[in-house]
């Protein structure tokens, strides 16, 4: 069982009775994260960034160790970055594509991934195709199997989409794609920190993730996992003196493992903060945290189902901590702002973020509530009561 009182006390953002339901956007960090970031920034101000970083080399290396522990990997398979989008793109742009090659994306794929895939395809003569969804909204693994041939180079999977509580069958889809020789890239931006992830069990070749959401880390942090055997065969689209070594006037040598996907310049304070966030979760107990997120979201879905005019929009058979909904006769942006006036934070997800899925469902925008393990049942009841009051006038 989680110590809710200790968690609340360690989260300054929960002061003054606020109900925070936007961990799918950018969560509230525990105090140890902000203290870690601020302390390093102050140290940089005292002695300069280089000396301050050199003092923390072991701690910076430990960030990768902690992430690897969380996802069942090894530190040499982890590359730190400034976002999940950067990680996804750095890998995807490094997959060799030729005219006629195929890139498969899901209907729930995030806009940044789809845009990058389309740009890459346009530059190389490849094509981007959508994997159909089944009648529950999940990625249709049977349809995926029928789409695969030797021309499929990359399969982009979305673990948990940005615009609803769907969870896709990643392990099954990966197994099918790998049998055809395709490279599988998993977007775990919305799942890392709230769903169990073991990269070996999932079988993915690469995984991109962010720090600011369910991990409760700083903004401007993320990471890329690359399966070691694959990393050694790839040359990233961009290199610097950290991802490679200049060995002669016309020669360079790539770094080993996932480091070849990193650049030297970075926000050291933010990366230390990311390490603190991952360590906080590991010490808390990931399984307990994941269970608490799932229970809170399911409680909220059931409570909202009884509200007149409210429609919960989550698809799938297994759900994440995101609860998406619309309210008849109410503009999502205006309702979000009215809830904020009552110290309740939710956000709006637009069709431009998940174009294929939301266009198919004729949803220009939805409201999104994403309760983390630090949100109590009384907080959820207060949100539901406030929503009912605001929408029934």
C-alpha positions in Angstrom: 0.0 0.0 0.0 1.2 3.5 -0.8 1.7 5.9 2.0 -0.7 8.6 0.7 0.0 11.1 3.5 3.8 10.9 2.8 3.2 11.3 -1.0 1.0 14.3 -0.5 3.5 15.9 1.9 6.2 15.4 -0.7 4.2 17.1 -3.4 4.1 20.9 -2.9 1.8 21.3 -5.9 -1.1 19.7 -4.0 -1.2 22.5 -1.4 -4.4 24.6 -0.9 -6.8 21.8 -1.8 -6.0 21.7 -5.5 -7.2 18.8 -7.6 -4.6 18.0 -10.2 -5.8 15.8 -13.1 -3.2 16.5 -15.8 -0.4 14.0 -15.3 -0.9 13.0 -18.9 0.3 16.5 -19.8 2.9 17.5 -17.3 2.6 16.1 -13.8 3.4 17.6 -10.4 7.0 16.6 -9.4 7.8 15.4 -5.9 9.9 17.8 -3.8 13.1 15.8 -4.3 12.9 16.4 -8.1 12.7 20.2 -7.8 15.2 20.3 -5.0 17.7 18.3 -7.1 17.3 20.5 -10.1 17.5 23.8 -8.2 20.5 22.6 -6.2 22.5 21.8 -9.3 21.5 25.1 -11.0 22.8 26.9 -7.9 26.0 24.9 -8.0 26.5 25.9 -11.6 26.0 29.5 -10.6 28.7 29.1 -8.0 31.5 27.2 -9.9 30.4 27.1 -13.6 28.6 24.4 -15.6 31.6 22.3 -16.4 32.9 21.9 -12.9 29.4 21.3 -11.6 28.8 18.6 -14.2 32.1 16.9 -13.5 31.2 16.6 -9.8 28.1 14.7 -10.8 29.4 12.3 -13.4 28.6 9.2 -11.3 25.1 10.6 -10.6 24.5 11.2 -14.3 25.5 7.7 -15.2 23.2 6.4 -12.4 20.2 8.1 -14.2 20.6 5.5 -17.0 21.0 2.7 -14.5 17.7 3.7 -12.8 15.8 4.0 -16.1 17.2 0.6 -17.1 16.0 -0.9 -13.8 12.5 0.5 -14.4 12.1 -1.0 -17.9 14.1 -4.2 -17.6 17.1 -3.0 -19.7 20.8 -2.4 -19.3 22.3 1.1 -19.0 24.2 0.9 -22.3 20.8 0.6 -24.1 19.6 4.0 -22.8 20.2 7.4 -24.5 19.1 10.5 -22.6 17.4 13.3 -24.6 15.2 16.4 -24.1 11.9 14.7 -24.9 10.1 11.7 -26.1 9.6 13.3 -29.5 13.3 13.9 -29.9 14.0 10.3 -29.0 11.4 9.0 -31.4 12.6 11.1 -34.2 16.3 10.5 -33.6 15.6 6.8 -34.0 13.1 6.9 -36.8 15.2 9.2 -39.0 18.1 6.7 -38.6 16.2 3.7 -40.0 17.4 3.4 -43.6 14.5 3.8 -46.1 14.5 3.4 -49.9 11.8 4.0 -52.5 9.0 1.5 -52.1 9.7 0.8 -48.4 6.7 0.9 -46.1 6.3 2.5 -42.6 3.3 1.4 -40.6 1.6 3.6 -38.0 -1.5 3.0 -35.9 -4.7 5.0 -35.9 -3.8 6.2 -32.4 -0.3 7.5 -33.4 0.7 10.9 -32.1 0.9 13.8 -34.5 4.6 14.4 -34.0 5.4 10.8 -34.9 3.1 10.8 -37.9 4.5 14.1 -39.2 8.1 12.8 -38.9 7.2 9.6 -40.6 5.5 11.4 -43.5 8.4 13.8 -43.9 10.9 10.9 -43.9 8.8 9.0 -46.4 8.6 12.0 -48.7 12.3 12.4 -48.7 13.1 8.8 -49.4 10.3 7.5 -51.6 8.9 5.3 -48.9 5.2 5.3 -48.0 3.3 5.6 -44.7 0.3 3.3 -44.1 -2.2 3.0 -41.3 -2.7 -0.2 -39.3 -6.5 -0.6 -38.9 -8.1 -0.7 -35.5 -10.4 -3.5 -34.3 -14.0 -3.1 -33.2 -12.8 -2.1 -29.7 -10.5 0.6 -30.9 -7.3 -1.3 -30.3 -4.7 -1.9 -32.9 -5.9 -4.9 -35.0 -3.1 -7.4 -34.8 -4.8 -9.7 -37.5 -4.9 -6.8 -39.9 -1.2 -6.0 -39.1 -0.2 -9.6 -39.9 -1.9 -9.3 -43.3 -0.2 -6.0 -44.1 3.3 -7.2 -43.5 5.8 -8.1 -46.2 9.5 -7.7 -46.9 9.0 -4.0 -47.8 7.9 -3.0 -44.2 10.9 -1.5 -42.6 9.4 0.3 -39.6 6.3 -0.3 -37.4 5.4 2.5 -35.1 3.4 1.4 -32.1 1.6 3.7 -29.7 1.4 2.0 -26.2 -1.1 4.4 -24.8 -2.5 7.3 -26.9 -2.6 10.9 -25.9 -6.4 11.3 -26.3 -7.9 8.5 -24.3 -7.5 5.5 -22.0 -6.8 2.9 -24.7 -3.8 0.5 -24.2 -2.6 -1.3 -27.3 -1.5 -5.0 -27.4 2.2 -4.1 -27.9 3.7 -7.5 -27.2 1.5 -9.3 -29.7 1.9 -6.7 -32.3 5.7 -6.7 -31.9 5.9 -10.4 -32.2 4.0 -10.3 -35.5 6.0 -7.5 -36.9 9.4 -9.0 -35.9 8.5 -12.3 -37.6 8.4 -10.3 -40.9 11.7 -8.6 -40.2 10.4 -5.2 -39.4 11.9 -2.8 -36.9 9.5 -1.9 -34.0 9.6 1.5 -32.4 7.3 1.9 -29.4 6.1 5.3 -28.2 5.8 4.9 -24.4 5.3 8.6 -23.8 2.0 8.1 -22.1 2.7 4.7 -20.5 6.1 5.1 -18.8 5.5 5.7 -15.1 1.9 4.4 -15.1 2.0 1.0 -16.8 4.5 -1.8 -16.3 7.1 -1.9 -19.1 9.6 -4.6 -19.6 11.4 -4.1 -23.0 12.5 -7.7 -23.1 9.0 -9.1 -22.6 7.5 -6.6 -25.1 10.2 -7.4 -27.6 10.5 -3.9 -29.1 13.6 -2.7 -30.9 13.4 0.8 -29.5 11.3 2.8 -27.1 10.8 6.6 -26.6 9.6 8.2 -23.4 9.3 11.5 -21.6 10.1 12.5 -18.1 7.5 15.2 -17.5 4.3 13.1 -17.5 3.7 10.0 -15.3 7.3 9.8 -14.2 6.8 13.2 -12.5 10.2 14.5 -13.8 11.2 17.9 -15.2 10.1 19.2 -18.5 12.8 19.0 -21.2 13.8 15.4 -20.3 13.3 12.1 -22.1 15.1 8.9 -23.1 15.4 6.4 -25.9 15.9 2.7 -25.4 17.6 0.8 -28.3 18.1 -2.9 -28.3 21.8 -3.4 -28.1 22.2 -5.7 -31.0 20.4 -3.2 -33.2 22.1 -0.1 -31.9 25.5 -1.4 -33.1 24.2 -1.7 -36.7 22.7 1.9 -36.9 24.2 5.2 -37.7 22.1 8.1 -36.3 21.1 10.8 -38.7 23.0 13.4 -36.6 26.3 13.1 -34.7 28.5 15.1 -32.5 31.7 14.6 -30.5 29.8 12.6 -27.8 27.9 10.3 -30.2 31.1 9.8 -32.2 34.9 10.4 -32.0 36.8 12.3 -34.6 39.7 9.9 -35.3 41.3 11.4 -38.4 40.9 14.3 -40.9 38.2 12.3 -42.8 37.3 9.6 -40.3 35.1 9.2 -37.2 34.1 6.3 -34.9 30.6 5.9 -33.6 30.1 5.5 -29.8 29.1 2.2 -28.5 25.5 1.3 -27.8 22.7 3.8 -27.4 25.2 6.6 -26.6 25.5 7.2 -30.3 22.0 8.7 -30.1 23.0 11.3 -27.6 24.5 14.8 -28.0 27.1 16.2 -25.6 25.3 19.4 -24.7 22.4 18.9 -22.3 20.5 20.3 -19.3 22.5 18.6 -16.5 20.2 19.8 -13.8 17.1 18.5 -15.6 18.7 15.1 -16.2 19.6 14.8 -12.5 16.0 15.7 -11.8 14.9 12.9 -14.1 17.0 10.5 -12.2 15.5 11.7 -8.9 12.0 11.1 -10.3 12.8 7.6 -11.5 14.4 6.8 -8.1 11.4 8.1 -6.3 9.1 5.8 -8.3 11.5 2.8 -7.7 11.5 3.5 -4.0 7.8 4.0 -3.9 7.1 0.7 -5.6 6.2 0.7 -9.3 3.6 -2.0 -9.0 1.8 -0.3 -6.3 2.0 3.1 -8.1 0.6 1.5 -11.3 -2.2 -0.2 -9.5 -3.2 3.1 -7.8 -3.3 4.9 -11.1 -5.5 2.2 -12.7 -7.8 2.2 -9.7 -8.2 5.9 -9.7 -9.0 6.2 -13.4 -11.5 3.3 -13.3 -13.2 5.0 -10.3 -13.5 8.2 -12.2 -14.9 6.5 -15.4 -17.6 4.8 -13.3 -18.5 8.1 -11.5 -18.6 10.1 -14.7 -20.8 7.6 -16.5 -23.7 8.6 -14.3 -23.5 12.4 -15.1 -26.1 13.6 -17.6 -24.7 14.8 -20.9 -21.2 13.5 -20.1 -19.8 10.8 -22.5 -16.6 8.9 -21.6 -14.7 8.5 -24.8 -12.1 5.8 -23.8 -11.7 2.9 -26.3 -10.2 -0.5 -25.8 -10.5 -3.4 -23.4 -7.5 -2.5 -21.2 -7.3 1.1 -19.9 -4.6 3.5 -18.9 -4.8 6.4 -16.4 -6.2 8.7 -19.0 -10.0 9.4 -18.9 -11.3 11.2 -21.9 -14.7 12.7 -22.1 -17.0 15.3 -23.8 -20.0 17.2 -22.4 -23.0 17.9 -24.5 -23.4 21.6 -25.2 -20.1 22.6 -23.6 -17.0 23.8 -25.4 -14.0 21.8 -24.0 -11.7 24.9 -23.7 -14.3 26.9 -21.8 -15.2 24.0 -19.5 -11.5 23.4 -18.8 -11.1 27.1 -17.8 -14.2 27.0 -15.6 -12.9 24.0 -13.8 -9.6 25.8 -13.3 -11.5 28.6 -11.5 -12.5 25.9 -9.0 -8.9 24.7 -8.5 -9.4 21.6 -10.7 -6.9 21.1 -13.5 -7.7 19.1 -16.6 -6.7 19.6 -20.2 -8.0 19.5 -23.7 -6.7 17.1 -26.4 -7.4 18.2 -30.0 -7.8 16.3 -33.3 -4.6 17.8 -34.5 -2.8 15.6 -31.9 -4.4 12.3 -32.9 -5.8 13.1 -36.3 -6.6 9.7 -37.7 -8.5 8.5 -34.6 -10.3 11.6 -33.7 -11.3 12.4 -37.3 -12.7 8.9 -37.7 -14.8 9.4 -34.5 -15.8 13.0 -35.5 -14.3 14.5 -32.3 -12.6 17.9 -32.9 -11.6 17.9 -29.2 -12.0 16.0 -25.9 -11.4 16.9 -22.3 -8.8 14.7 -20.6 -8.5 13.9 -16.9 -5.5 11.9 -15.8 -5.4 11.2 -12.1 -2.0 10.0 -10.7 -1.5 8.0 -7.6 -1.4 11.2 -5.5 -5.0 12.0 -6.3 -7.4 10.8 -3.6 -10.9 9.5 -3.9 -12.2 12.6 -2.3 -10.4 14.7 -4.9 -12.1 12.7 -7.7 -15.5 13.1 -6.0 -14.9 16.8 -5.8 -14.0 16.9 -9.5 -17.1 15.0 -10.4 -19.3 17.2 -8.2 -17.8 20.3 -9.7 -18.2 19.1 -13.2 -21.9 18.2 -12.5 -22.5 21.7 -11.1 -20.9 23.5 -14.0 -22.6 21.5 -16.7 -26.1 21.3 -15.3 -26.7 25.1 -15.1 
